């Protein structure tokens, strides 16, 4: 109730404070791309002129918001092309929420299915939804796409053992933000989910082909140029992103330690990414359906750690990790103080990360790392119990 009240108060205050001006933060990127698309002005969707000027003049990221998503992401934006800004951002912010909470309910029932208490499942779902409100608020206030990506990711987890073709389609949709699917092939190959692999591959190929037929082959050249220019811009403004970063690369730069240069942070990120790829591959070789929710939760945590560019507004994805952990705590009780600390850090993360930024504390990385560690402890415990 406290989290729900806080969420409602934040939403009301947010809209009151921005009355008379554009709200939604980074949503201006998607709205502009949608309107350029509706006007047929394809050439300017990935126009690098503004970002090149920003690189030359070292302007703040706050006023430079280029569209850096793959061309097939424009299918998601097409319905917004004729809407004014306020209507578009309202639709963008509200539309994913009922589906998101619906998936939370389905995944909660999946994790608690072994215990068979319908009333307990309903109560747990309410608790999990409350725990996810801070992360959803961070996404809504920034106008980002993380809620839509989380929908595809969570749906893939629920369909994984039931509807492999549909799970593959959902994984293909995660490619709208491709860096978050970096570890997915390792999980699928290890689990020998060939139908999901085929479905995901076909989905991505179909989306890419449809975007090419719709927008022309040159759109891919424009997109690649934009990603290269934006990568340079990210390095120049690393301090800005480090304040909200959840990955190893951005978090190490947030430490402001003199000997941690960008190349060293990049090497550290590469080591973490390779280690997580091996970890996920070995983890998903165990195909016991009773622990699928734990494995998929660890995949969600690892997805945010494996890419060098993830920020706190990507946290809605972590519902896949919160659900199996709370389900076990709901049934067994709290095992240790670490679990309490982990949940406190997760709930506080969207608020605490900017607060701790002046002290160069990588709060997002720590919070996500704790969540992964606690899930792994439960996984090992259950595996030992089955072995015994």
C-alpha positions as CSV (number, residue, x, y, z in Angstrom):
1,X,0.0,0.0,0.0
2,X,2.9,2.4,0.8
3,X,4.5,1.6,-2.6
4,X,1.2,2.1,-4.4
5,X,0.5,5.4,-2.6
6,X,4.0,6.6,-3.4
7,X,3.6,5.7,-7.1
8,X,0.3,7.5,-7.3
9,X,1.7,10.6,-5.6
10,X,4.7,10.6,-7.9
11,X,2.5,10.4,-11.0
12,X,0.2,13.2,-9.9
13,X,3.2,15.5,-8.9
14,X,5.0,14.7,-12.1
15,X,2.1,15.7,-14.3
16,X,1.3,18.8,-12.2
17,X,5.0,19.9,-12.4
18,X,5.2,19.6,-16.2
19,X,1.8,21.1,-17.0
20,X,2.2,23.4,-20.0
21,X,5.3,21.7,-21.2
22,X,6.2,18.4,-22.8
23,X,6.5,15.5,-20.4
24,X,7.7,12.0,-20.9
25,X,11.5,12.7,-21.1
26,X,13.0,10.6,-23.9
27,X,9.6,9.9,-25.5
28,X,10.3,12.9,-27.8
29,X,12.6,10.6,-29.7
30,X,9.9,8.1,-30.5
31,X,7.3,10.8,-31.2
32,X,9.6,12.6,-33.6
33,X,10.5,9.4,-35.4
34,X,6.8,8.5,-35.7
35,X,5.9,11.8,-37.2
36,X,8.9,11.7,-39.7
37,X,7.6,8.3,-40.7
38,X,4.1,9.5,-41.2
39,X,5.3,12.4,-43.4
40,X,7.5,10.0,-45.4
41,X,10.6,11.8,-44.4
42,X,12.6,8.6,-43.9
43,X,16.0,10.2,-44.6
44,X,15.9,12.3,-41.4
45,X,14.9,9.5,-38.9
46,X,18.6,8.6,-38.6
47,X,20.0,12.0,-39.3
48,X,23.4,12.3,-37.6
49,X,23.8,16.1,-38.2
50,X,22.6,17.1,-34.8
51,X,24.6,14.5,-32.9
52,X,27.7,15.4,-34.9
53,X,27.2,19.0,-33.8
54,X,26.8,17.9,-30.2
55,X,30.0,15.8,-30.4
56,X,31.9,18.8,-31.8
57,X,30.5,21.3,-29.2
58,X,30.3,18.8,-26.3
59,X,26.6,19.8,-25.7
60,X,24.7,18.1,-23.0
61,X,22.9,14.9,-23.6
62,X,19.8,16.5,-22.1
63,X,19.0,18.3,-25.4
64,X,20.3,15.6,-27.8
65,X,18.0,12.6,-28.2
66,X,18.7,10.7,-31.4
67,X,16.7,7.7,-32.5
68,X,19.0,4.7,-32.3
69,X,16.7,1.7,-32.5
70,X,16.8,-0.7,-35.4
71,X,14.5,0.1,-38.4
72,X,12.0,-2.6,-37.6
73,X,11.3,-0.8,-34.3
74,X,9.4,1.7,-36.4
75,X,6.6,-0.8,-36.8
76,X,5.9,-0.2,-33.1
77,X,5.8,3.6,-33.6
78,X,3.6,3.6,-36.7
79,X,0.3,4.0,-34.7
80,X,1.6,7.2,-33.1
81,X,2.2,9.0,-36.4
82,X,-1.0,11.0,-36.4
83,X,-1.3,11.7,-32.7
84,X,-0.3,14.9,-31.0
85,X,2.5,14.7,-28.3
86,X,0.2,14.6,-25.2
87,X,-2.0,11.9,-26.6
88,X,0.9,9.9,-27.9
89,X,2.9,9.9,-24.6
90,X,-0.2,9.0,-22.6
91,X,-0.9,6.0,-24.9
92,X,2.8,5.0,-24.8
93,X,2.9,5.2,-21.0
94,X,-0.4,3.5,-20.1
95,X,-0.8,0.9,-22.9
96,X,1.8,-1.7,-21.7
97,X,0.7,-1.6,-18.0
98,X,-2.3,-3.9,-18.0
99,X,-0.4,-6.5,-20.1
100,X,2.6,-6.2,-17.8
101,X,0.6,-6.8,-14.7
102,X,-1.3,-9.6,-16.5
103,X,2.0,-11.4,-17.2
104,X,3.1,-10.8,-13.6
105,X,0.0,-12.7,-12.5
106,X,0.6,-15.6,-15.0
107,X,4.3,-15.9,-14.0
108,X,3.4,-15.7,-10.3
109,X,0.9,-18.6,-10.7
110,X,3.5,-20.5,-12.7
111,X,6.1,-20.1,-9.9
112,X,3.5,-21.0,-7.2
113,X,1.8,-23.8,-9.1
114,X,3.7,-26.5,-7.1
115,X,2.1,-25.1,-3.9
116,X,-1.5,-25.0,-5.1
117,X,-2.9,-22.2,-3.0
118,X,-5.0,-19.9,-5.3
119,X,-5.6,-17.3,-2.5
120,X,-1.9,-17.2,-1.8
121,X,-1.2,-16.8,-5.5
122,X,-3.5,-13.7,-5.7
123,X,-1.9,-12.1,-2.7
124,X,1.6,-12.8,-4.0
125,X,0.8,-11.2,-7.3
126,X,-0.4,-8.0,-5.5
127,X,2.9,-7.9,-3.6
128,X,5.0,-8.4,-6.7
129,X,3.1,-5.7,-8.6
130,X,3.8,-3.4,-5.7
131,X,7.5,-4.2,-5.7
132,X,7.7,-3.5,-9.5
133,X,6.0,0.0,-9.2
134,X,9.2,1.9,-8.6
135,X,10.9,0.4,-11.7
136,X,7.8,1.1,-13.8
137,X,7.7,4.7,-12.5
138,X,11.3,5.2,-13.6
139,X,10.4,3.9,-17.0
140,X,7.2,6.0,-17.3
141,X,8.9,9.3,-16.2
142,X,11.7,8.8,-18.7
143,X,9.3,7.9,-21.6
144,X,11.4,4.9,-22.5
145,X,10.5,1.6,-24.2
146,X,11.6,-0.7,-21.4
147,X,8.0,-1.7,-20.5
148,X,7.4,-2.9,-24.0
149,X,10.7,-4.8,-24.1
150,X,9.8,-6.3,-20.7
151,X,6.4,-7.5,-22.1
152,X,8.2,-9.5,-24.8
153,X,10.8,-10.8,-22.4
154,X,8.3,-11.9,-19.7
155,X,5.9,-13.4,-22.3
156,X,8.8,-15.5,-23.7
157,X,9.5,-16.8,-20.2
158,X,5.9,-17.8,-19.7
159,X,5.6,-19.4,-23.2
160,X,9.0,-21.1,-23.0
161,X,7.7,-24.6,-22.0
162,X,4.1,-24.3,-23.2
163,X,4.2,-22.6,-26.6
164,X,7.7,-22.6,-28.1
165,X,6.7,-21.0,-31.4
166,X,5.1,-18.1,-29.6
167,X,8.1,-17.9,-27.2
168,X,10.4,-17.5,-30.2
169,X,8.2,-14.7,-31.6
170,X,8.5,-12.9,-28.3
171,X,12.2,-13.3,-28.2
172,X,12.4,-12.0,-31.7
173,X,10.5,-8.9,-30.5
174,X,13.1,-8.3,-27.8
175,X,15.5,-7.6,-30.7
176,X,13.8,-4.2,-30.9
177,X,16.4,-3.4,-28.2
178,X,19.0,-6.0,-29.4
179,X,21.5,-5.7,-26.6
180,X,19.1,-7.1,-24.1
181,X,18.9,-10.4,-26.1
182,X,22.7,-10.9,-26.1
183,X,22.6,-14.0,-23.9
184,X,19.4,-15.5,-25.2
185,X,21.1,-17.7,-27.9
186,X,23.3,-19.3,-25.2
187,X,20.3,-20.2,-23.1
188,X,18.3,-21.6,-26.1
189,X,21.2,-23.7,-27.5
190,X,22.0,-25.1,-24.1
191,X,18.3,-26.0,-23.5
192,X,18.1,-27.4,-27.0
193,X,15.0,-25.4,-27.7
194,X,15.3,-25.6,-31.4
195,X,11.7,-24.7,-32.2
196,X,12.2,-21.5,-30.2
197,X,15.5,-20.8,-32.0
198,X,13.8,-21.3,-35.4
199,X,10.8,-19.1,-34.5
200,X,13.0,-16.3,-33.1
201,X,15.3,-16.4,-36.1
202,X,12.4,-16.3,-38.5
203,X,10.7,-13.5,-36.6
204,X,13.9,-11.3,-36.7
205,X,14.4,-12.1,-40.4
206,X,10.8,-11.3,-41.2
207,X,10.9,-8.0,-39.4
208,X,14.2,-7.0,-41.0
209,X,12.9,-7.9,-44.5
210,X,9.6,-6.1,-44.0
211,X,11.4,-3.0,-42.8
212,X,13.7,-3.1,-45.9
213,X,10.7,-3.5,-48.3
214,X,8.9,-0.7,-46.5
215,X,11.7,1.8,-45.9
216,X,14.3,0.8,-48.5
217,X,17.7,-0.9,-48.1
218,X,19.5,2.4,-47.4
219,X,17.7,2.6,-44.1
220,X,20.2,0.1,-42.7
221,X,23.2,2.1,-43.8
222,X,21.6,5.1,-42.0
223,X,21.0,3.1,-38.9
224,X,24.6,1.8,-38.8
225,X,26.0,5.3,-39.2
226,X,23.8,6.5,-36.3
227,X,25.0,3.7,-34.0
228,X,28.6,4.5,-34.7
229,X,28.1,8.3,-34.1
230,X,26.0,7.6,-31.0
231,X,28.7,5.3,-29.6
232,X,31.2,8.1,-29.8
233,X,28.7,10.4,-28.1
234,X,28.2,7.9,-25.3
235,X,31.9,7.8,-24.6
236,X,32.1,11.6,-24.5
237,X,29.2,11.9,-22.1
238,X,30.1,8.8,-20.1
239,X,29.7,10.7,-16.8
240,X,26.0,11.5,-17.5
241,X,25.2,7.8,-18.2
242,X,27.3,6.5,-15.4
243,X,24.9,8.1,-12.9
244,X,22.1,5.8,-14.0
245,X,24.1,2.8,-15.3
246,X,23.5,-0.8,-14.3
247,X,26.2,-2.4,-16.5
248,X,29.8,-3.1,-15.6
249,X,31.1,-0.6,-18.2
250,X,29.1,2.4,-17.1
251,X,29.3,1.5,-13.4
252,X,33.1,1.3,-13.4
253,X,33.3,4.8,-15.0
254,X,30.9,6.0,-12.3
255,X,33.5,5.1,-9.6
256,X,35.8,8.0,-10.8
257,X,38.9,6.0,-10.0
258,X,41.8,7.5,-11.9
259,X,43.3,4.2,-13.2
260,X,39.9,2.9,-14.5
261,X,40.0,4.3,-18.0
262,X,37.4,3.6,-20.7
263,X,39.5,0.8,-22.3
264,X,40.0,-0.9,-18.9
265,X,36.2,-0.6,-18.2
266,X,35.6,-2.1,-21.7
267,X,37.9,-5.0,-20.9
268,X,36.1,-5.6,-17.6
269,X,32.8,-5.5,-19.4
270,X,34.0,-8.1,-21.9
271,X,35.2,-10.4,-19.1
272,X,31.8,-10.1,-17.4
273,X,29.9,-10.7,-20.6
274,X,31.9,-13.8,-21.5
275,X,31.6,-15.1,-18.0
276,X,27.9,-14.6,-18.0
277,X,27.6,-16.3,-21.4
278,X,29.3,-19.4,-20.0
279,X,27.2,-19.2,-16.8
280,X,23.9,-19.0,-18.7
281,X,25.0,-21.9,-21.0
282,X,25.8,-24.2,-18.1
283,X,22.7,-23.1,-16.2
284,X,20.2,-23.9,-19.1
285,X,21.7,-27.3,-19.7
286,X,19.6,-28.2,-16.7
287,X,16.1,-28.6,-18.2
288,X,14.2,-29.4,-15.0
289,X,10.9,-27.6,-15.5
290,X,10.6,-27.1,-11.7
291,X,13.4,-24.6,-11.7
292,X,12.7,-22.9,-15.0
293,X,11.5,-19.7,-13.3
294,X,14.8,-19.4,-11.4
295,X,16.8,-19.9,-14.5
296,X,14.8,-17.4,-16.5
297,X,15.1,-14.9,-13.6
298,X,18.9,-15.3,-13.6
299,X,18.8,-14.8,-17.4
300,X,17.0,-11.5,-16.9
301,X,19.6,-10.3,-14.3
302,X,22.4,-11.4,-16.6
303,X,20.9,-9.6,-19.6
304,X,21.2,-6.3,-17.9
305,X,24.8,-7.0,-16.8
306,X,26.1,-8.4,-20.1
307,X,25.6,-5.3,-22.2
308,X,27.7,-2.2,-21.6
309,X,24.7,0.1,-21.9
310,X,21.8,-0.5,-19.6
311,X,20.2,2.2,-17.3
312,X,17.9,2.0,-14.3
313,X,14.8,2.5,-16.5
314,X,15.4,-1.0,-17.9
315,X,14.5,-2.5,-14.5
316,X,10.9,-3.6,-15.5
317,X,12.6,-6.6,-17.1
318,X,13.7,-7.7,-13.6
319,X,10.1,-8.8,-12.8
320,X,11.3,-12.2,-14.2
321,X,13.8,-12.3,-11.3
322,X,11.6,-10.9,-8.5
323,X,8.7,-13.3,-9.2
324,X,10.5,-16.6,-8.6
325,X,12.4,-15.3,-5.6
326,X,9.3,-13.9,-3.9
327,X,7.4,-17.1,-4.6
328,X,9.9,-19.1,-2.7
329,X,10.1,-16.6,0.2
330,X,6.3,-16.5,0.2
331,X,6.2,-20.3,0.7
332,X,9.3,-21.0,2.8
333,X,10.0,-17.7,4.6
334,X,13.1,-15.5,4.5
335,X,16.3,-17.5,4.6
336,X,18.7,-14.8,5.6
337,X,19.3,-11.1,5.9
338,X,20.8,-10.9,2.4
339,X,17.3,-11.5,0.9
340,X,15.9,-8.5,2.9
341,X,18.8,-6.3,1.8
342,X,18.3,-7.4,-1.8
343,X,14.7,-6.5,-2.0
344,X,15.3,-3.2,-0.1
345,X,18.0,-2.3,-2.6
346,X,15.8,-3.3,-5.6
347,X,12.8,-1.2,-4.5
348,X,15.0,1.7,-3.6
349,X,17.1,1.6,-6.8
350,X,15.3,4.1,-9.1
351,X,15.3,6.6,-6.2
352,X,18.7,5.7,-4.6
353,X,20.8,5.6,-7.8
354,X,20.6,9.3,-8.6
355,X,21.1,10.1,-4.9
356,X,24.2,8.0,-4.6
357,X,25.7,9.2,-7.9
358,X,27.5,12.2,-6.3
359,X,29.4,9.7,-4.2
360,X,30.1,7.5,-7.3
361,X,28.4,4.4,-5.9
362,X,27.2,2.0,-8.6
363,X,23.9,1.3,-6.9
364,X,22.2,-0.3,-9.9
365,X,25.0,-2.7,-10.5
366,X,25.1,-3.7,-6.8
367,X,21.3,-4.1,-6.7
368,X,21.2,-6.3,-9.8
369,X,24.2,-8.3,-8.7
370,X,22.6,-9.1,-5.3
371,X,19.4,-10.2,-7.0
372,X,21.4,-12.6,-9.2
373,X,23.4,-13.9,-6.2
374,X,20.2,-14.6,-4.2
375,X,18.6,-16.4,-7.1
376,X,21.7,-18.5,-7.6
377,X,21.7,-19.5,-3.9
378,X,18.0,-20.7,-4.1
379,X,18.8,-22.6,-7.3
380,X,21.7,-24.4,-5.7
381,X,19.7,-25.2,-2.6
382,X,16.8,-26.7,-4.6
383,X,19.2,-28.7,-6.8
384,X,20.9,-30.1,-3.6
385,X,17.5,-31.0,-2.2
386,X,16.5,-32.9,-5.3
387,X,19.9,-34.6,-5.3
388,X,19.5,-35.6,-1.7
